[in-house]
Amino acid sequence: MKKGVHIIIAFAMVVGVTTQAYAQDSQQNGPKGERPSFSSIDTDNSSDIDYDEFSAQTLPHGDPQTIFDEIDTDANGVLSEQEFNDHKPPRPPQRQ
C-alpha cells in the first residue's frame, strides 16, 4: 500500500512541476505563434522600427540581425510598416 501512495505522490509532483514550467514559459514568451504588432515594437512612435527596437523583442529562434536584414528589403536600416507586414515568418517545424 505504501508503494502505491509513493507512486501517486511522485506522479502528482511531476504533473505539478511540468504545469509550473509550462506556465512560466507561456508567461515569459507570450502565447505561441502570436506575432507582435508593428506599433508595439515601434516604441518611439517614429513610424518605423530601427534595429534597437527590433532586437529588444524576444525571438523564437535565429540571429536578430539576420532576421532584421531579411525583413528590411530596401536595406535602409529601418523597417517600414509595409516591410513588417509583408514579411512572413517561417513556419515552425511540424511535430510528429
CORSUL-V147671 format. One record per residue. N is the residue number from 0. PHI is phi in degrees with one decimal (* if undefined). PSI is psi as a letter, one per 40 degrees, with the letter a starting at -180 (* if undefined). Layout:
n = (N,N)
phi = (PHI,PHI)
psi = (PSI,PSI)
This chain:
n = (0,1,2,3,4,5,6,7,8,9,10,11,12,13,14,15,16,17,18,19,20,21,22,23,24,25,26,27,28,29,30,31,32,33,34,35,36,37,38,39,40,41,42,43,44,45,46,47,48,49,50,51,52,53,54,55,56,57,58,59,60,61,62,63,64,65,66,67,68,69,70,71,72,73,74,75,76,77,78,79,80,81,82,83,84,85,86,87,88,89,90,91,92,93,94,95)
phi = (*,-61.0,-63.1,-63.6,-66.1,-63.4,-65.1,-63.7,-64.2,-62.2,-62.5,-62.4,-66.5,-62.7,-62.7,-63.7,-66.0,-62.7,-63.4,-65.2,-63.8,-64.6,-63.7,-65.6,-63.7,-65.0,-69.1,-75.2,-103.9,73.9,-63.4,-66.7,81.8,-92.0,-95.0,-66.6,-77.7,-56.5,-66.1,-73.2,-87.3,-77.1,-69.7,-95.8,53.0,-91.1,71.6,-150.5,-112.9,-89.8,-61.7,-61.2,-65.1,-64.6,-71.8,-74.3,-80.4,-86.3,-97.7,-67.1,-169.2,95.6,-82.1,-55.5,-65.3,-63.3,-66.1,-57.5,-62.3,-67.2,-74.6,-76.9,-66.9,-93.3,54.0,-97.5,88.5,-138.6,-102.2,-79.8,-62.7,-63.6,-60.6,-60.7,-72.3,-75.1,-73.6,-107.7,-60.9,-63.1,-70.6,-66.9,-60.0,-70.6,-82.1,-113.0)
psi = (d,d,d,d,d,d,d,d,d,d,d,d,d,d,d,d,d,d,d,d,d,d,d,d,d,d,d,d,e,i,i,h,e,h,h,i,i,d,d,d,d,g,d,e,f,e,e,i,h,i,d,d,d,d,e,e,i,h,i,d,i,i,h,d,d,d,d,d,d,d,d,g,d,e,f,e,e,i,h,i,d,d,d,d,d,d,h,h,i,i,i,i,i,h,i,*)
